[in-house]
Amino acid sequence: MAGTAYDDRDGYIWMDGEFVPWRDTKVHILTHALHYGGAVFEGERAYNGKIFRSLDHSNRLHRSAEILGYEIPFSVEQVEEAKRETLAKSGLESAYVRAVAWRGSEMMGVSAQKNSIHLAVAVWHWGDYFEDKMKGIRMTHAEWRRPAPDTAPCHAKASGLYMICTMSKHAAERDGYADALMLDYRGQVAEATGANIFFVRDGALHTPTPDCFLNGLTRQTAIKLAKERQIEVIERAIMPDELATFSECFITGSAAEITPVCEIGAHTYKPGQISEGLVNDYTALVNGKMEVAL
């Protein structure tokens, strides 16, 4: 995923209602969100010029801000329009779309009641999150755990919640893995560092209940696609000692899309009929070749 630095690119970023040359979109070093992790954001993909589940993402962006105690000064429809305009201005048909909102720099300290709220939208080319994903990615176990819902705003897509994800993914990559499986505060299987997780046993899908981590939109899409195929989907608590009992595994996310997993630590999986079928269905759906009510 290395390449051109993200602060040194041609093009424009939509910022607080206007387009600013990419290299000139700057915030002050004392921006509250930089110090206290209070930004909220969405990661989205556009296919053939259309952002997949765009309205759902914009609604979630607003909900995340509300959970963190502030209001984005642009309506959901204005966010939608900003994303459409930024995608069009980029000239890209297939792209990654990042909308982000944050508290500004008027006040510094834990309290920031009077800080202005900002919004930006950036669009860039981004191919597969994982290379050769149909081979299945290798995962290890993360040291860090997803926190209890009464200790962190786990249903907001907020920047501060990703600190332990970055630490866990860096540790995994240092050891030669693509990602890491995180447990939750109870010791139950939770998710990967930036994606939800599913397992296959005896033709049924098993996935952790999202009670202390984000119920991803791609997760919801995968469940819908599985049910369209008459595959039973079981949302439940999954313990680590069950990992050896599953035959297939895959992760889901806007960046990862649906990506099979071939290994989690000592446990191996073979991407099979269910994983391959859902990958193909998802590809058809996002490219407008399949219709499913979401």
Secondary structure, DSSP 8 states (H G I E B T S, - for coil): ---S-TTS-SSEEEETTEEEEGGG----TT-HHHHH---EEEEEEEETTEETTHHHHHHHHHHHHHHTT---SS-HHHHHHHHHHHHHHHT-SSEEEEEEEEE-SS--SS--TT--EEEEEEEE----SSTTGGG-EEEEE-SS-B--TTTS-TTS-BGGGGHHHHHHHHHHHHTT-SEEEEEBTTS-EEE-SSSEEEEEETTEEEEE--SSS---HHHHHHHHHHHHTT--EEEE---GGGGGG-SEEEEEETTTEEEEEEEETTEE----HHHHHHHHHHHHHHTTSS----
